[in-house]
Amino acid sequence: MKKEKLPRGFWRAPNGSLRVLIRIKGFPPAVRTFKLHADTPAERRRQLVEAELWAAEARRKLYAGHGVVAGADHAMTLGAALRLYAREGLSSRPANKRKDALRIESILRDEIAKRRLASLSLPDLAAYRDLLIHRDFERRIRAETEVADATPEG
């Protein structure tokens, strides 16, 4: 039997199913398995075409900024994910746990917590970071102004 030539990132499992792994730097890997319904040359070609179409679409979505993460809950919001993390994943050290809880509470009060995880992009996160920097800058200016107003001149 002639060895099947598959594209890079494609491999055939012993049961005949075709596995596709897409790895692009800076993105999580996208993996999908295509089952083989009948072990015939025509069915193998159909399976390969379906896998190639999926791979092309997955690459397009990744480059467009729409991550293709298998099993991701597309309805989960950032707030729900942070609450889940606060409940199950915080550090065991009490000091770190309290700091992380305060950070999470701060994010939960902001509008970004209502956004779905699937819709968050790097520009959204950069805008939120810039907002935090601006708030901190304003807070420091107010504190310095209050100190300057409180000190007597002379």
C-alpha positions as CSV (number, residue, x, y, z in Angstrom):
1,M,0.0,0.0,0.0
2,K,1.3,3.4,-1.0
3,K,2.1,5.8,1.9
4,E,-0.4,8.7,2.1
5,K,1.1,12.2,1.7
6,L,-0.6,14.5,4.1
7,P,-0.1,18.3,4.6
8,R,2.0,19.6,7.5
9,G,0.1,19.4,10.8
10,F,-2.1,16.5,9.5
11,W,-1.7,12.9,10.6
12,R,-3.8,9.8,10.4
13,A,-4.6,7.8,13.6
14,P,-4.6,4.0,13.5
15,N,-8.4,3.9,13.4
16,G,-8.4,6.0,10.2
17,S,-9.5,9.3,11.7
18,L,-7.6,12.4,10.5
19,R,-6.2,14.8,13.1
20,V,-5.3,18.4,12.3
21,L,-3.1,20.6,14.5
22,I,-2.7,24.3,13.6
23,R,0.0,26.1,15.5
24,I,0.6,29.8,14.9
25,K,3.0,31.7,17.2
26,G,1.1,33.8,19.7
27,F,-2.1,31.8,19.5
28,P,-3.3,28.7,21.3
29,P,-3.1,25.6,19.1
30,A,-6.3,24.5,17.3
31,V,-6.9,20.8,17.0
32,R,-9.7,18.9,15.4
33,T,-10.3,15.2,14.6
34,F,-12.2,14.1,11.4
35,K,-13.6,10.6,11.7
36,L,-13.4,8.2,8.8
37,H,-16.9,6.7,8.0
38,A,-15.8,4.1,5.6
39,D,-12.2,3.0,4.7
40,T,-12.4,3.7,0.9
41,P,-10.2,6.0,-1.2
42,A,-13.2,8.3,-2.0
43,E,-14.1,8.6,1.7
44,R,-10.4,9.4,2.6
45,R,-10.3,12.1,-0.1
46,R,-13.6,13.6,1.2
47,Q,-12.2,13.5,4.8
48,L,-9.0,15.2,3.7
49,V,-10.9,17.9,1.7
50,E,-13.1,18.6,4.8
51,A,-10.0,18.8,7.0
52,E,-8.2,21.1,4.7
53,L,-11.2,23.4,4.5
54,W,-11.5,23.5,8.3
55,A,-7.7,24.2,8.6
56,A,-7.9,27.1,6.1
57,E,-10.9,28.6,7.9
58,A,-9.3,28.2,11.3
59,R,-6.1,29.9,10.1
60,R,-8.1,32.7,8.6
61,K,-10.0,33.2,11.9
62,L,-6.8,33.1,14.0
63,Y,-5.1,35.8,11.8
64,A,-8.3,37.9,11.9
65,G,-8.2,37.8,15.7
66,H,-11.1,35.4,16.3
67,G,-9.4,32.7,18.2
68,V,-10.4,29.1,17.4
69,V,-10.2,27.4,20.7
70,A,-11.9,24.0,20.8
71,G,-14.1,23.6,23.8
72,A,-14.1,27.2,24.8
73,D,-17.3,28.5,26.3
74,H,-18.3,31.3,23.9
75,A,-21.0,32.6,26.2
76,M,-18.8,33.0,29.3
77,T,-18.1,36.6,30.3
78,L,-14.8,37.9,31.7
79,G,-16.7,38.5,35.0
80,A,-17.9,34.9,35.2
81,A,-14.4,33.6,34.4
82,L,-12.9,35.8,37.1
83,R,-15.5,34.7,39.7
84,L,-14.7,31.1,38.8
85,Y,-11.0,31.8,39.2
86,A,-11.7,33.5,42.6
87,R,-13.6,30.5,43.7
88,E,-11.3,27.8,42.5
89,G,-7.9,29.0,41.4
90,L,-6.5,31.7,43.7
91,S,-3.0,31.3,45.3
92,S,-2.8,29.5,48.6
93,R,-0.8,32.2,50.3
94,P,-3.3,34.5,52.3
95,A,-1.5,37.7,51.4
96,N,-1.5,36.9,47.6
97,K,-5.1,35.6,47.9
98,R,-6.3,38.9,49.3
99,K,-4.5,41.0,46.7
100,D,-5.8,38.9,43.9
101,A,-9.3,39.1,45.3
102,L,-9.1,42.9,45.4
103,R,-7.9,43.0,41.8
104,I,-10.7,40.8,40.7
105,E,-13.3,42.9,42.5
106,S,-11.9,46.0,40.8
107,I,-12.2,44.4,37.3
108,L,-15.7,43.1,38.1
109,R,-16.8,46.7,38.8
110,D,-15.7,47.8,35.3
111,E,-17.7,47.4,32.0
112,I,-15.1,45.0,30.6
113,A,-16.3,42.3,33.0
114,K,-19.6,42.1,31.1
115,R,-17.8,41.3,27.8
116,R,-17.8,37.7,26.5
117,L,-14.4,36.1,26.6
118,A,-14.7,35.1,23.0
119,S,-15.2,38.7,21.9
120,L,-12.3,40.2,23.8
121,S,-9.3,41.1,21.7
122,L,-5.9,42.6,22.3
123,P,-7.0,46.1,21.5
124,D,-9.8,45.8,24.1
125,L,-7.3,44.6,26.7
126,A,-4.8,47.4,25.8
127,A,-7.6,50.0,26.1
128,Y,-8.5,48.6,29.6
129,R,-4.8,48.7,30.6
130,D,-4.5,52.4,29.4
131,L,-7.7,53.2,31.3
132,L,-6.1,51.8,34.5
133,I,-2.9,53.7,33.9
134,H,-4.9,56.9,33.4
135,R,-6.9,56.4,36.6
136,D,-3.7,55.7,38.6
137,F,-2.1,58.9,37.1
138,E,-5.2,61.0,38.1
139,R,-5.2,59.5,41.6
140,R,-1.5,60.4,42.1
141,I,-2.0,63.9,40.8
142,R,-5.0,64.4,43.2
143,A,-2.9,63.1,46.1
144,E,0.1,65.4,45.3
145,T,-2.3,68.4,44.9
146,E,-3.9,67.6,48.3
147,V,-0.4,67.4,49.9
148,A,0.6,70.7,48.3
149,D,-2.6,72.4,49.4
150,A,-2.2,71.1,53.0
151,T,1.4,72.4,53.4
152,P,1.6,76.0,54.6
153,E,3.4,78.4,52.3
154,G,6.2,80.4,53.6
